[in-house]
Amino acid sequence: MKNAAALSGEPVTSSVTSATAPADLSTRDRVTQLLLEWGATTAAQLGSALGLSPAAIRRHLDAMLADGDVVAREQTVRGSRGRGRPAKVFVLTDAARVRCGTHHYDNMATAALRWIARTGGAEAVAAFAAEQVAALEARCRAAVEDADDDAPLARAEALAEALTAEGYAANASTIASGGQLCQHHCPVAHVAAEFPQLCEAETAVISRLVGTHVQRLATIAHGDGVCTTHIPAQSGSTVTTVRTDR
């Protein structure tokens, strides 16, 4: 939800710092999107497009300047120039553009999956998801097989280490009802929020690799802080807790 105070254009009296309040983030995201689309843009143009007063848009731009997200420069004027100094324009820094890249890829992936769903149905989306995790499964399988242990919880520990190497920040631990595999990062969370087939395909991979039925208890894509997979206890099995997310 967009911040009502920011959209109203009312100036804020507090001084600008690099520690921007969370309520400002939606407006800053919109400023970033416009700068991505338009390139070099004046404060007046941004304020007009967003319905913000000159004071309000300046507040956001000053914060973005302080954080290194934008730089200001004189506007290039072609032909004869009138009196006065050229208007100042703002452009995104290279660092800000890199951070925006993930969202653009997410948007493209979501659009692609929507097209697959329209043309091929839910089964086509599921098949696509399974194919996408196939390479991850192959890489992790080698690590799990190197563990040389048939116990599901021991294999989960090896899988957690492999997933951490893939960027999932995972750890495996023992609980009263068996064990659990936790992933503290999900590279496709934004897309999986609309297409749970991605989570289902990943859960199937975990089940095959640990060698037993597992159950997803929580996912980042659905708003939980961690993707948590329960691994039922096996009779007579013991396993030690290994933290692999540090």
Secondary structure, DSSP 8 states (H G I E B T S, - for coil): ---HHHHHT----S---SS--GGGHHHHHHHHHHHHHHSSEEHHHHHHHHT--HHHHHHHHHHHHHTTSEEEEE----S---SS---EEEEE-HHHHHHHHHHHHHHHHHHHHHHHHHHHHHHHHHHHHHHHHHHHHHHHHHHHHHT----HHHHHHHHHHHHHHTT--EEEEEETTEEEEEES--TTHHHHTT-THHHHHHHHHHHHHHTS--EEEE-GGGT-SSEEEEEE--TT-----B----
